Amino acid sequence: MSLFKTVPPNVVQSIRAFRVIDLQVEAARLGQHFLYAYCAHATTKQQVLASIASSFHFPKHFGKNFDALSDCLTSLVYKSGQQSGFLVVLEQLPNTAKFDKEARETLLDVFRDAADFWADKKVAFRVFYSFQ
């Protein structure tokens, strides 16, 4: 039985009752890419983006801005060929003066746009996040 019986294939949502290890196992079972970024140490937009870039193995020239993140999550990956699906976990996103509610919402909007991009291509792109 799928862990995702009530989770749409293209969604950005709070991790809630899911455990990271269970999500990782489910991604493997489904043959999907598991992308995990632990962001508790980050306090600024640049640090959050650097953490994601490092964890997801983005190219060294990654620009550490939301447009570059969008490009890496969509067209850069799309150009590399057929994809089996993605399960993304963004754990412990900061709540600081330099990474406030607006910055968090913008970050999640980038992931929502990526989920829409992959939905158009019939590729699952599920994102689970938590805040500090």
DONU-170414 format. One record per residue: residue number from 1; residue in three letters; z, y, x of N, C-alpha, C, O in turn. Coordinates in Angstrom, 1 decimal. Layout:
BEGIN
REC seq type    nzz    nyy    nxx   cazz   cayy   caxx    czz    cyy    cxx    ozz    oyy    oxx
REC NUM  ala      Z      Y      X      Z      Y      X      Z      Y      X      Z      Y      X
...
//
This chain:
BEGIN
REC seq type    nzz    nyy    nxx   cazz   cayy   caxx    czz    cyy    cxx    ozz    oyy    oxx
REC   1  met    0.0   -1.2    0.8    0.0    0.0    0.0    0.0    1.2    0.9    0.7    1.3    1.9
REC   2  ser   -0.8    2.2    0.5   -0.9    3.4    1.3    0.3    4.3    1.2    0.9    4.5    0.1
REC   3  leu    0.7    4.9    2.3    1.8    5.9    2.3    1.3    7.1    1.5    2.2    7.9    1.1
REC   4  phe    0.0    7.3    1.4   -0.5    8.5    0.8   -1.0    8.3   -0.7   -2.0    9.0   -1.1
REC   5  lys   -0.4    7.4   -1.4   -0.9    7.2   -2.8   -0.8    8.5   -3.7   -1.6    8.6   -4.6
REC   6  thr    0.1    9.4   -3.3    0.2   10.7   -4.1   -0.2   11.9   -3.3    0.0   13.0   -3.7
REC   7  val   -0.8   11.7   -2.1   -1.2   12.8   -1.2   -2.7   12.9   -1.1   -3.4   11.9   -0.7
REC   8  pro   -3.3   14.0   -1.5   -4.8   14.1   -1.5   -5.3   14.0   -0.1   -4.5   14.2    0.9
REC   9  pro   -6.6   13.6    0.1   -7.1   13.4    1.5   -7.2   14.7    2.3   -7.3   14.7    3.5
REC  10  asn   -7.3   15.9    1.6   -7.4   17.1    2.3   -6.4   18.1    1.8   -6.6   18.7    0.8
REC  11  val   -5.3   18.2    2.6   -4.1   19.0    2.1   -3.3   19.5    3.2   -3.3   18.9    4.3
REC  12  val   -2.6   20.6    3.0   -1.6   21.2    3.9   -0.4   21.3    3.1   -0.3   22.0    2.2
REC  13  gln    0.7   20.5    3.6    1.9   20.5    2.8    3.1   20.3    3.7    3.0   19.8    4.8
REC  14  ser    4.3   20.6    3.1    5.5   20.4    3.8    5.7   18.9    4.1    5.3   18.1    3.2
REC  15  ile    6.3   18.6    5.2    6.5   17.2    5.5    7.5   16.5    4.6    7.5   15.3    4.4
REC  16  arg    8.4   17.3    4.0    9.4   16.8    3.0   10.0   15.4    3.4   10.6   15.3    4.5
REC  17  ala    9.8   14.4    2.6   10.5   13.1    2.8    9.8   12.2    3.8   10.3   11.1    4.1
REC  18  phe    8.6   12.6    4.3    7.9   11.8    5.2    8.5   11.9    6.6    9.1   12.9    7.0
REC  19  arg    8.5   10.8    7.3    9.0   10.7    8.7    7.8   10.7    9.6    6.8   10.1    9.3
REC  20  val    7.9   11.4   10.7    6.8   11.5   11.7    6.3   10.1   12.1    5.1    9.9   12.1
REC  21  ile    7.2    9.2   12.4    6.8    7.9   12.9    6.0    7.1   11.8    5.0    6.4   12.1
REC  22  asp    6.4    7.3   10.5    5.7    6.7    9.4    4.3    7.3    9.3    3.3    6.5    9.0
REC  23  leu    4.2    8.6    9.5    2.8    9.2    9.4    1.9    8.7   10.6    0.8    8.5   10.4
REC  24  gln    2.5    8.6   11.7    1.8    8.1   12.9    1.3    6.7   12.6    0.1    6.3   12.9
REC  25  val    2.1    5.8   12.1    1.7    4.4   11.8    0.6    4.4   10.8   -0.3    3.6   10.9
REC  26  glu    0.7    5.3    9.7   -0.3    5.3    8.7   -1.6    5.8    9.2   -2.7    5.3    8.9
REC  27  ala   -1.6    6.8   10.1   -2.8    7.3   10.7   -3.5    6.1   11.5   -4.7    5.9   11.4
REC  28  ala   -2.7    5.4   12.2   -3.3    4.2   13.0   -3.8    3.2   12.0   -4.9    2.6   12.3
REC  29  arg   -3.1    2.9   11.0   -3.6    1.9   10.0   -4.9    2.3    9.4   -5.8    1.5    9.1
REC  30  leu   -5.1    3.6    9.1   -6.3    4.2    8.5   -7.4    4.4    9.6   -8.5    4.8    9.2
REC  31  gly   -7.1    4.3   10.8   -8.0    4.5   11.9   -8.3    6.0   12.1   -9.4    6.4   12.4
REC  32  gln   -7.3    6.9   11.8   -7.5    8.3   11.9   -6.8    8.9   13.1   -5.9    8.3   13.6
REC  33  his   -7.3   10.1   13.5   -6.7   10.8   14.6   -5.3   11.3   14.2   -5.2   11.8   13.1
REC  34  phe   -4.3   11.1   15.1   -3.0   11.6   14.8   -2.8   12.7   15.8   -2.8   12.5   17.0
REC  35  leu   -2.6   13.9   15.3   -2.4   15.1   16.1   -1.0   15.7   15.8   -0.6   16.0   14.7
REC  36  tyr   -0.2   15.8   16.8    1.3   16.1   16.7    1.6   17.3   17.6    1.3   17.2   18.8
REC  37  ala    2.2   18.3   17.1    2.7   19.4   17.9    4.1   19.7   17.5    4.4   20.0   16.3
REC  38  tyr    5.0   19.7   18.5    6.4   20.1   18.3    6.6   21.5   18.8    6.4   21.8   20.0
REC  39  cys    6.9   22.4   17.9    6.9   23.9   18.2    8.3   24.5   18.3    8.3   25.7   18.3
REC  40  ala    9.4   23.8   18.3   10.7   24.3   18.3   11.0   25.3   19.4   11.8   26.2   19.2
REC  41  his   10.4   25.1   20.6   10.6   25.9   21.7    9.9   27.3   21.6   10.2   28.2   22.4
REC  42  ala    8.9   27.3   20.8    8.0   28.5   20.7    8.7   29.6   19.9    9.4   29.4   18.9
REC  43  thr    8.5   30.9   20.3    9.0   32.0   19.5    8.0   33.1   19.1    8.2   33.9   18.3
REC  44  thr    6.8   33.0   19.7    5.7   33.9   19.5    4.4   33.2   19.0    4.3   32.0   19.2
REC  45  lys    3.5   34.0   18.5    2.2   33.4   18.0    1.5   32.7   19.2    1.0   31.6   19.1
REC  46  gln    1.5   33.4   20.4    0.8   32.8   21.6    1.5   31.5   22.0    0.8   30.6   22.4
REC  47  gln    2.8   31.4   21.9    3.5   30.2   22.3    3.2   29.1   21.3    3.1   27.9   21.7
REC  48  val    3.2   29.4   20.0    2.9   28.4   19.0    1.5   27.9   19.2    1.3   26.7   19.2
REC  49  leu    0.5   28.8   19.4   -0.9   28.4   19.6   -1.0   27.6   20.9   -1.8   26.6   21.0
REC  50  ala   -0.3   28.0   22.0   -0.4   27.3   23.2    0.2   25.8   23.1   -0.3   24.9   23.6
REC  51  ser    1.3   25.7   22.3    1.9   24.4   22.1    0.9   23.5   21.3    0.7   22.3   21.6
REC  52  ile    0.2   24.0   20.3   -0.7   23.3   19.5   -1.9   22.9   20.4   -2.4   21.8   20.4
REC  53  ala   -2.4   23.9   21.2   -3.6   23.6   22.1   -3.3   22.5   23.1   -4.1   21.7   23.3
REC  54  ser   -2.1   22.6   23.7   -1.7   21.6   24.7   -1.6   20.2   24.0   -2.1   19.2   24.5
REC  55  ser   -0.9   20.2   22.9   -0.6   18.9   22.2   -1.9   18.3   21.7   -2.0   17.0   21.7
REC  56  phe   -2.8   19.1   21.2   -4.1   18.6   20.7   -5.2   18.4   21.7   -6.3   18.0   21.4
REC  57  his   -4.9   18.7   23.0   -5.8   18.6   24.1   -7.1   19.5   23.9   -8.2   19.0   24.1
REC  58  phe   -6.9   20.7   23.4   -8.0   21.7   23.3   -8.5   22.0   24.7   -7.8   21.9   25.7
REC  59  pro   -9.7   22.5   24.7  -10.3   22.9   26.0   -9.5   24.0   26.7   -8.8   24.8   26.1
REC  60  lys   -9.5   24.0   28.0   -8.7   25.0   28.8   -9.1   26.4   28.5   -8.2   27.3   28.6
REC  61  his  -10.3   26.7   28.0  -10.7   28.0   27.7  -10.2   28.5   26.3  -10.6   29.6   25.8
REC  62  phe   -9.4   27.7   25.6   -8.9   28.0   24.3   -8.3   29.4   24.3   -7.5   29.7   25.1
REC  63  gly   -8.7   30.3   23.3   -8.3   31.7   23.3   -7.0   32.0   22.8   -6.6   33.2   22.8
REC  64  lys   -6.2   31.1   22.3   -4.8   31.4   21.8   -4.8   32.5   20.7   -4.0   33.3   20.7
REC  65  asn   -5.8   32.3   19.8   -5.8   33.2   18.6   -6.2   32.3   17.5   -6.7   31.2   17.6
REC  66  phe   -6.1   32.9   16.3   -6.3   32.1   15.1   -7.8   31.7   14.9   -8.1   30.6   14.4
REC  67  asp   -8.7   32.6   15.3  -10.2   32.2   15.3  -10.5   31.1   16.2  -11.3   30.2   15.8
REC  68  ala   -9.9   31.1   17.4  -10.2   30.0   18.3   -9.6   28.7   17.8  -10.2   27.6   17.9
REC  69  leu   -8.4   28.8   17.2   -7.8   27.6   16.6   -8.8   27.0   15.5   -9.0   25.8   15.5
REC  70  ser   -9.3   27.9   14.6  -10.2   27.4   13.6  -11.4   26.8   14.2  -11.8   25.7   13.7
REC  71  asp  -12.0   27.4   15.2  -13.2   26.8   15.8  -12.9   25.4   16.4  -13.7   24.5   16.3
REC  72  cys  -11.7   25.3   17.1  -11.4   24.0   17.7  -11.1   22.9   16.6  -11.4   21.7   16.8
REC  73  leu  -10.5   23.3   15.5  -10.3   22.3   14.4  -11.5   21.9   13.6  -11.5   20.9   12.9
REC  74  thr  -12.5   22.7   13.7  -13.7   22.4   12.9  -15.0   22.2   13.7  -15.3   21.0   14.0
REC  75  ser  -15.7   23.2   14.0  -17.0   23.1   14.6  -17.0   22.3   15.9  -17.9   21.5   16.2
REC  76  leu  -16.0   22.6   16.8  -16.0   21.9   18.1  -15.8   20.4   17.9  -16.5   19.6   18.5
REC  77  val  -15.0   20.0   17.0  -14.8   18.6   16.7  -16.0   18.0   16.0  -16.4   16.9   16.3
REC  78  tyr  -16.5   18.8   15.0  -17.7   18.3   14.2  -18.8   18.0   15.1  -19.6   17.0   14.9
REC  79  lys  -19.0   18.8   16.1  -20.2   18.7   17.1  -20.0   17.4   17.9  -21.0   16.9   18.5
REC  80  ser  -18.8   16.9   18.0  -18.6   15.7   18.9  -19.0   14.4   18.1  -18.9   13.3   18.7
REC  81  gly  -19.4   14.5   16.9  -19.9   13.3   16.2  -19.0   12.9   15.0  -18.1   13.6   14.6
REC  82  gln  -19.4   11.7   14.5  -18.7   11.2   13.3  -17.2   11.1   13.5  -16.8   10.6   14.5
REC  83  gln  -16.4   11.5   12.5  -15.0   11.5   12.6  -14.4   10.6   11.5  -14.9   10.5   10.3
REC  84  ser  -13.3    9.9   11.8  -12.7    8.9   10.9  -11.6    9.6   10.0  -11.2    9.0    9.0
REC  85  gly  -11.2   10.8   10.3  -10.1   11.4    9.6   -9.1   11.9   10.5   -9.0   11.5   11.7
REC  86  phe   -8.2   12.8   10.0   -7.2   13.4   10.8   -5.9   13.5   10.0   -5.8   13.7    8.8
REC  87  leu   -4.8   13.2   10.8   -3.4   13.4   10.2   -2.7   14.3   11.3   -2.5   13.9   12.4
REC  88  val   -2.4   15.5   10.8   -1.8   16.5   11.7   -0.3   16.7   11.3    0.0   16.9   10.1
REC  89  val    0.5   16.8   12.3    1.9   17.2   12.1    2.3   18.4   13.0    2.1   18.3   14.2
REC  90  leu    2.7   19.4   12.3    3.2   20.6   13.0    4.7   20.7   12.7    5.1   21.1   11.6
REC  91  glu    5.5   20.3   13.7    6.9   20.2   13.5    7.7   21.3   14.1    7.4   21.8   15.2
REC  92  gln    8.7   21.8   13.3    9.6   22.9   13.7    8.9   24.2   14.0    9.1   24.8   15.1
REC  93  leu    8.0   24.6   13.2    7.4   25.9   13.4    8.5   27.0   13.3    9.4   26.9   12.5
REC  94  pro    8.4   28.0   14.3    9.5   28.9   14.4    9.6   29.9   13.2    8.6   30.2   12.5
REC  95  asn   10.8   30.5   13.1   11.0   31.6   12.2   11.7   32.7   13.0   12.9   32.8   13.0
REC  96  thr   10.9   33.5   13.7   11.4   34.5   14.6   10.7   35.8   14.3    9.8   35.9   13.5
REC  97  ala   11.2   36.8   14.9   10.7   38.2   14.7    9.2   38.2   15.1    8.4   38.9   14.5
REC  98  lys    8.9   37.4   16.2    7.5   37.5   16.7    6.6   36.3   16.1    5.5   36.2   16.5
REC  99  phe    7.2   35.5   15.3    6.4   34.5   14.5    7.1   34.5   13.1    7.8   33.5   12.8
REC 100  asp    6.8   35.5   12.3    7.4   35.7   11.0    6.6   34.9    9.9    5.7   34.2   10.2
REC 101  lys    7.1   35.2    8.7    6.5   34.5    7.5    5.0   34.8    7.5    4.2   33.9    7.2
REC 102  glu    4.5   36.0    7.7    3.1   36.3    7.7    2.3   35.5    8.8    1.3   35.0    8.5
REC 103  ala    2.9   35.4   10.0    2.2   34.6   11.0    2.2   33.1   10.6    1.1   32.5   10.8
REC 104  arg    3.2   32.6   10.1    3.3   31.2    9.7    2.2   31.0    8.6    1.5   30.0    8.6
REC 105  glu    2.1   31.9    7.6    1.2   31.7    6.5   -0.3   31.8    7.1   -1.2   31.0    6.6
REC 106  thr   -0.5   32.7    8.0   -1.9   32.8    8.6   -2.2   31.5    9.3   -3.3   31.0    9.2
REC 107  leu   -1.2   30.9   10.1   -1.4   29.7   10.8   -1.8   28.6    9.8   -2.7   27.8    9.9
REC 108  leu   -1.0   28.5    8.7   -1.2   27.4    7.7   -2.6   27.7    7.0   -3.2   26.7    6.6
REC 109  asp   -3.0   28.9    6.8   -4.3   29.2    6.2   -5.4   28.7    7.1   -6.4   28.2    6.6
REC 110  val   -5.3   28.8    8.4   -6.3   28.2    9.3   -6.4   26.7    9.1   -7.5   26.2    9.0
REC 111  phe   -5.3   26.1    8.9   -5.3   24.6    8.7   -5.8   24.3    7.3   -6.5   23.3    7.1
REC 112  arg   -5.5   25.2    6.3   -6.1   25.0    5.0   -7.6   25.1    5.0   -8.3   24.3    4.4
REC 113  asp   -8.1   26.1    5.7   -9.5   26.3    5.9  -10.2   25.1    6.5  -11.3   24.6    6.2
REC 114  ala   -9.5   24.5    7.5  -10.0   23.3    8.2  -10.0   22.1    7.3  -11.0   21.3    7.3
REC 115  ala   -9.0   22.0    6.4   -9.0   20.9    5.5  -10.1   21.1    4.5  -10.8   20.0    4.1
REC 116  asp  -10.5   22.3    4.1  -11.6   22.5    3.2  -12.9   22.2    3.9  -13.8   21.6    3.4
REC 117  phe  -13.0   22.6    5.2  -14.2   22.3    6.0  -14.5   20.8    6.0  -15.6   20.3    5.8
REC 118  trp  -13.4   20.0    6.4  -13.5   18.5    6.4  -13.7   17.9    5.1  -14.4   16.9    5.0
REC 119  ala  -13.2   18.5    4.0  -13.4   17.9    2.7  -14.8   18.0    2.3  -15.4   17.1    1.7
REC 120  asp  -15.5   19.1    2.7  -17.0   19.2    2.4  -17.8   18.1    3.1  -18.9   17.8    2.7
REC 121  lys  -17.2   17.6    4.2  -17.9   16.5    4.9  -17.3   15.1    4.6  -17.7   14.2    5.2
REC 122  lys  -16.5   15.1    3.6  -15.9   13.8    3.1  -15.0   13.1    4.2  -15.0   11.9    4.3
REC 123  val  -14.3   14.0    5.0  -13.4   13.5    6.0  -12.0   13.9    5.7  -11.8   15.1    5.5
REC 124  ala  -11.1   12.9    5.7   -9.7   13.3    5.4   -9.1   14.2    6.5   -9.3   14.0    7.7
REC 125  phe   -8.3   15.2    6.1   -7.7   16.1    7.0   -6.4   16.5    6.3   -6.3   17.5    5.6
REC 126  arg   -5.3   15.7    6.7   -4.0   16.0    6.1   -3.1   16.6    7.1   -3.0   16.2    8.3
REC 127  val   -2.4   17.7    6.7   -1.5   18.4    7.6   -0.1   18.5    7.0    0.0   18.8    5.8
REC 128  phe    0.9   18.1    7.8    2.3   18.1    7.3    3.0   19.0    8.3    2.8   19.0    9.5
REC 129  tyr    3.8   19.9    7.8    4.5   20.9    8.6    6.0   21.0    8.2    6.4   20.6    7.1
REC 130  ser    6.8   21.4    9.2    8.2   21.8    8.9    8.5   23.1    9.7    7.8   23.4   10.6
REC 131  phe    9.5   23.8    9.1   10.0   25.0    9.8   11.3   24.8   10.4   12.1   23.9   10.0
REC 132  gln   11.7   25.6   11.4   13.0   25.5   12.0   14.0   26.0   11.0   15.2   26.0   11.3
//
